[in-house]
Amino acid sequence: MHDVSRFRPLPLTVLAAVALSGCQASGTAVAGDAALTASPVLSGSQTAGQTAGQTFEKATEKAVRMLDNAILPLDAFAPTPEQQARLVNAVRHSVALCTNRFGMKGYDDTPLPPQRDTTPRARRYLFVDPALAGRYGYAVPLQPPSQQQKPPRSTKAGAGMTPIEEQAVLGGRGPKTVRGIRVPEGGCIGAANRRAMKGVPPDAEFLVVRLESEAYDKSLRDPRVKAGNAAWSACMKRAGYTYSAPVKAWEDPRWRKAGDKREEATAAVTDMRCKLQVDYLSVRLTSEIDAQRTIAEGHGPELRAFRRHLGTRLANAAAMLGERP
């Protein structure tokens, strides 16, 4: 429930986008303020508490705005939301054409609109709004249920296929022939992905994601981040919590146990307020920007090739989308 691995920079693949019928591409924006200010007051009289609460609310808003508006060096190489949507929609369209040949008429290839990353950028540094932390503890949902994307419609009405045949047609696992038609290697999804990546080296689409992950890990070793961890840890210690780094608080086994969640909520609120007090988010963001810049400078030829490969993939997508149903 509190696994922090999902908040790291994660790969975005066309195959996953087809399976989930969604796309999560990073966007870019104008860089915002880098400074944070917050009152060190965590308790006191009702009036003081209300004032502190208002201060933390403003600090939270400023911090989230800073993170959302920040431009990281590798953002310039990643597909835009519009480009990612086109890549995904091309594969969905190709899969639908393929499944139709086998009599599967229910595969939904309705074009998906461009989408920004649905994971709040603040989660990258294990930060959530203290108000939400007070409600959910460390289990704050990534999106409200009303904003979560609905699964694709795939009724396969009238197809008359067995589950094994459907699995074979879509993913290539099972019989090699269905209804007298040979199943392409990897099924319709595999065939669509091969077309989308024609002329592009294997795994070329993952370069930026891989470098982002390397930069993230590099930033964790930054002395500035280590100092930020120490400052955050001291703040938590004053409130009665002993953790060497924020990840330790998120992964505390106590929060996985059923029962009264008030202690978890109190710890989570204190955690977020301490991050604001010690300017933790600015430190993390600055460190990761520097790490990405260093890594990008060391991989110039590969990143330029990535841009060329993206152009090839977009040309493939245009051809695939131009095919008639």
C-alpha positions as CSV (number, residue, x, y, z in Angstrom):
1,M,0.0,0.0,0.0
2,H,2.9,2.3,0.8
3,D,5.4,1.0,-1.8
4,V,7.5,4.0,-2.9
5,S,9.0,2.3,-6.0
6,R,6.0,3.5,-8.0
7,F,7.0,7.2,-7.4
8,R,10.4,6.8,-9.2
9,P,10.8,7.7,-12.8
10,L,9.1,4.7,-14.5
11,P,9.3,3.5,-18.1
12,L,6.5,4.4,-20.5
13,T,6.1,1.8,-23.2
14,V,3.7,1.7,-26.1
15,L,2.9,-1.9,-25.1
16,A,1.8,-0.9,-21.7
17,A,-0.2,2.0,-23.1
18,V,-2.1,-0.4,-25.3
19,A,-2.7,-2.8,-22.5
20,L,-3.9,-0.1,-20.2
21,S,-5.4,2.2,-22.9
22,G,-3.7,5.2,-21.5
23,C,-0.6,7.3,-21.9
24,Q,1.4,9.2,-19.3
25,A,3.9,11.5,-20.9
26,S,5.8,14.2,-19.2
27,G,5.0,17.8,-20.2
28,T,7.1,20.9,-19.9
29,A,6.4,24.3,-18.4
30,V,8.1,27.5,-17.4
31,A,10.3,27.2,-14.3
32,G,8.8,28.7,-11.1
33,D,10.1,29.9,-7.8
34,A,12.7,27.7,-6.1
35,A,12.4,29.1,-2.6
36,L,10.1,27.8,0.1
37,T,9.2,29.4,3.4
38,A,7.3,27.9,6.3
39,S,6.7,28.5,9.9
40,P,8.6,26.1,12.3
41,V,5.5,26.0,14.6
42,L,3.9,22.6,14.7
43,S,1.7,23.1,17.8
44,G,0.5,25.7,20.1
45,S,-2.7,27.6,20.9
46,Q,-5.7,27.4,18.7
47,T,-5.0,30.8,17.1
48,A,-1.3,29.9,16.6
49,G,-2.3,26.5,15.2
50,Q,-4.7,28.1,12.7
51,T,-2.0,30.6,11.7
52,A,0.5,27.7,11.3
53,G,-2.0,25.8,9.3
54,Q,-2.5,28.7,6.9
55,T,1.2,29.1,6.5
56,F,1.7,25.5,5.7
57,E,-1.2,25.6,3.2
58,K,0.5,28.5,1.4
59,A,3.9,26.8,1.6
60,T,2.4,23.6,0.2
61,E,0.8,25.4,-2.7
62,K,4.1,27.2,-3.5
63,A,6.0,23.9,-3.3
64,V,3.7,22.0,-5.6
65,R,3.6,24.9,-8.1
66,M,7.4,25.0,-8.1
67,L,7.7,21.3,-8.8
68,D,5.0,21.2,-11.5
69,N,6.5,24.2,-13.3
70,A,10.1,23.0,-13.2
71,I,11.8,22.0,-16.4
72,L,14.3,19.2,-16.0
73,P,17.0,18.9,-18.7
74,L,15.9,15.5,-20.0
75,D,12.3,16.8,-20.5
76,A,13.5,18.4,-23.8
77,F,14.1,15.0,-25.2
78,A,11.0,13.1,-24.1
79,P,7.9,12.9,-26.4
80,T,5.4,15.7,-25.8
81,P,2.0,14.6,-24.5
82,E,0.6,15.1,-28.1
83,Q,3.4,13.0,-29.6
84,Q,2.9,10.2,-27.0
85,A,-0.8,10.2,-27.6
86,R,-0.2,9.8,-31.4
87,L,2.2,6.9,-30.8
88,V,-0.2,5.2,-28.5
89,N,-3.3,5.8,-30.7
90,A,-1.4,4.4,-33.7
91,V,-0.8,1.1,-31.9
92,R,-4.4,0.9,-30.6
93,H,-5.7,1.5,-34.2
94,S,-3.4,-1.2,-35.6
95,V,-4.4,-3.7,-32.9
96,A,-8.1,-3.0,-33.6
97,L,-7.6,-3.7,-37.4
98,C,-5.8,-6.9,-36.6
99,T,-8.3,-8.2,-34.1
100,N,-11.1,-7.4,-36.5
101,R,-9.6,-9.9,-39.0
102,F,-10.2,-12.6,-36.4
103,G,-13.8,-11.5,-35.7
104,M,-13.0,-9.6,-32.5
105,K,-15.1,-6.5,-33.1
106,G,-15.1,-5.1,-29.6
107,Y,-11.5,-3.8,-29.2
108,D,-11.8,-0.1,-28.5
109,D,-9.4,2.1,-30.5
110,T,-11.1,5.4,-29.7
111,P,-8.3,8.0,-29.9
112,L,-7.0,9.0,-26.5
113,P,-6.4,12.7,-25.8
114,P,-2.9,13.9,-24.8
115,Q,-2.3,13.5,-21.1
116,R,0.3,14.7,-18.7
117,D,1.8,12.4,-16.2
118,T,-1.0,11.4,-13.8
119,T,1.5,10.9,-11.0
120,P,1.9,14.2,-9.1
121,R,5.5,15.4,-9.4
122,A,5.7,16.0,-5.7
123,R,5.4,12.2,-5.2
124,R,8.8,11.9,-6.8
125,Y,10.1,13.3,-3.5
126,L,7.6,11.6,-1.3
127,F,5.5,14.7,-0.6
128,V,1.8,15.1,-0.5
129,D,-0.5,17.8,0.7
130,P,-0.4,17.7,4.6
131,A,-4.2,18.0,4.6
132,L,-4.4,14.8,2.5
133,A,-1.8,13.1,4.7
134,G,-4.0,13.9,7.7
135,R,-6.8,12.0,6.0
136,Y,-5.0,9.1,4.4
137,G,-1.7,8.9,6.2
138,Y,0.9,7.6,3.7
139,A,-1.7,5.9,1.5
140,V,-2.8,9.1,-0.3
141,P,-4.3,8.0,-3.7
142,L,-2.5,9.2,-6.8
143,Q,-5.8,10.5,-8.2
144,P,-9.3,11.0,-6.8
145,P,-11.6,8.2,-8.1
146,S,-13.5,10.7,-10.2
147,Q,-10.3,11.5,-12.2
148,Q,-9.1,7.9,-12.7
149,Q,-9.2,6.8,-16.2
150,K,-11.8,4.3,-17.1
151,P,-10.7,1.0,-18.7
152,P,-11.2,0.5,-22.4
153,R,-14.5,-0.9,-23.7
154,S,-13.7,-4.3,-25.1
155,T,-17.0,-6.3,-25.2
156,K,-16.0,-8.5,-28.1
157,A,-19.7,-8.9,-28.6
158,G,-20.6,-11.7,-30.9
159,A,-17.0,-12.8,-31.3
160,G,-17.8,-16.3,-30.0
161,M,-14.2,-16.8,-29.1
162,T,-12.9,-18.8,-26.2
163,P,-10.7,-17.0,-23.7
164,I,-7.7,-19.0,-24.9
165,E,-8.3,-17.8,-28.5
166,E,-8.7,-14.2,-27.4
167,Q,-5.4,-14.4,-25.5
168,A,-3.7,-15.9,-28.6
169,V,-5.0,-13.2,-30.9
170,L,-4.1,-10.3,-28.6
171,G,-0.8,-11.5,-27.1
172,G,0.3,-14.5,-29.2
173,R,0.1,-16.9,-26.3
174,G,-1.7,-20.1,-27.2
175,P,-2.8,-21.5,-30.5
176,K,-0.9,-20.3,-33.6
177,T,-4.0,-20.3,-35.7
178,V,-7.4,-19.0,-34.8
179,R,-10.4,-19.4,-37.1
180,G,-8.1,-20.5,-39.9
181,I,-6.0,-17.3,-39.7
182,R,-2.4,-17.5,-38.6
183,V,-1.7,-15.4,-35.5
184,P,1.2,-13.0,-35.9
185,E,4.2,-13.4,-33.6
186,G,3.3,-11.8,-30.3
187,G,-0.3,-11.5,-31.4
188,C,-1.9,-8.3,-32.7
189,I,-0.2,-6.3,-30.0
190,G,3.2,-7.6,-30.9
191,A,2.6,-7.0,-34.6
192,A,1.5,-3.4,-33.9
193,N,4.5,-2.7,-31.7
194,R,6.9,-4.0,-34.4
195,R,5.3,-1.7,-37.0
196,A,5.5,1.2,-34.6
197,M,9.2,0.6,-34.0
198,K,10.2,-0.2,-37.6
199,G,13.6,1.3,-38.3
200,V,14.3,2.0,-34.7
201,P,16.9,0.0,-32.6
202,P,15.4,-2.2,-29.9
203,D,14.9,-0.4,-26.6
204,A,15.6,2.9,-28.2
205,E,12.4,4.3,-26.8
206,F,13.6,3.7,-23.2
207,L,16.8,5.9,-23.3
208,V,15.3,9.0,-21.7
209,V,13.6,6.9,-19.0
210,R,16.8,5.1,-18.3
211,L,18.8,8.3,-18.0
212,E,16.1,9.8,-15.8
213,S,16.4,6.9,-13.5
214,E,20.2,7.2,-13.4
215,A,19.9,10.9,-12.6
216,Y,17.4,10.2,-9.8
217,D,19.8,7.7,-8.2
218,K,22.7,10.0,-8.7
219,S,20.8,12.8,-6.9
220,L,20.2,10.6,-3.9
221,R,24.0,10.4,-3.4
222,D,24.3,14.2,-3.6
223,P,25.8,15.7,-0.4
224,R,23.1,18.4,-0.5
225,V,20.4,15.7,-0.4
226,K,22.1,13.9,2.4
227,A,22.2,17.1,4.3
228,G,18.5,17.7,3.6
229,N,17.8,14.2,4.9
230,A,19.6,15.0,8.1
231,A,17.7,18.2,8.5
232,W,14.4,16.5,7.9
233,S,15.4,13.7,10.3
234,A,16.2,16.2,13.0
235,C,12.8,17.9,12.5
236,M,11.1,14.5,12.8
237,K,13.1,13.7,15.9
238,R,11.9,16.8,17.7
239,A,8.3,15.5,17.1
240,G,9.1,12.1,18.4
241,Y,9.8,10.2,15.2
242,T,13.2,8.5,14.5
243,Y,13.9,8.0,10.8
244,S,17.1,8.5,8.9
245,A,15.4,9.5,5.6
246,P,11.9,10.1,4.3
247,V,11.8,6.7,2.5
248,K,12.1,5.0,5.9
249,A,8.9,6.8,7.2
250,W,7.0,5.8,4.1
251,E,8.1,2.2,4.4
252,D,7.6,1.8,8.1
253,P,6.0,-1.6,8.7
254,R,3.7,-0.2,11.3
255,W,1.7,1.6,8.6
256,R,0.9,-1.7,6.9
257,K,-1.0,-3.1,9.9
258,A,-4.7,-2.9,10.1
259,G,-6.2,-0.9,12.9
260,D,-6.3,2.7,14.1
261,K,-4.6,4.9,11.5
262,R,-4.5,8.1,13.6
263,E,-0.8,7.6,14.5
264,E,0.1,7.1,10.8
265,A,-1.8,10.2,9.8
266,T,0.0,12.2,12.6
267,A,3.4,10.9,11.4
268,A,2.6,11.7,7.8
269,V,1.4,15.2,8.5
270,T,4.6,15.8,10.6
271,D,6.7,14.4,7.8
272,M,5.2,16.7,5.1
273,R,5.5,19.8,7.4
274,C,9.1,19.0,8.2
275,K,9.9,18.8,4.4
276,L,8.4,22.3,4.1
277,Q,10.3,23.6,7.1
278,V,13.8,22.4,5.9
279,D,13.2,23.3,2.3
280,Y,13.6,19.6,1.4
281,L,11.8,19.8,-1.9
282,S,13.9,22.6,-3.4
283,V,17.0,20.7,-2.4
284,R,15.8,17.5,-4.1
285,L,14.7,19.3,-7.3
286,T,17.9,21.3,-7.6
287,S,20.0,18.2,-7.1
288,E,18.1,16.2,-9.7
289,I,18.2,19.0,-12.2
290,D,22.0,19.1,-11.8
291,A,22.3,15.3,-12.1
292,Q,20.2,15.3,-15.3
293,R,22.3,18.1,-16.8
294,T,25.5,16.2,-16.1
295,I,24.1,12.9,-17.5
296,A,22.7,14.6,-20.6
297,E,26.0,16.2,-21.3
298,G,27.7,12.8,-21.1
299,H,25.1,11.2,-23.5
300,G,24.8,13.8,-26.2
301,P,25.2,11.5,-29.2
302,E,22.7,9.0,-27.8
303,L,20.1,11.7,-27.0
304,R,20.5,13.2,-30.5
305,A,19.9,9.8,-32.0
306,F,16.9,9.4,-29.7
307,R,15.4,12.5,-31.3
308,R,15.9,11.1,-34.8
309,H,14.4,7.8,-33.7
310,L,11.4,9.6,-32.3
311,G,10.9,11.2,-35.7
312,T,10.9,7.7,-37.3
313,R,8.4,6.5,-34.7
314,L,6.1,9.4,-35.4
315,A,6.3,8.7,-39.2
316,N,5.4,5.1,-38.5
317,A,2.5,6.2,-36.4
318,A,1.2,8.5,-39.2
319,A,1.3,5.6,-41.6
320,M,-0.5,3.3,-39.2
321,L,-3.2,5.9,-38.4
322,G,-3.7,6.5,-42.1
323,E,-5.0,3.0,-42.6
324,R,-8.7,2.5,-43.1
325,P,-10.7,0.4,-40.7
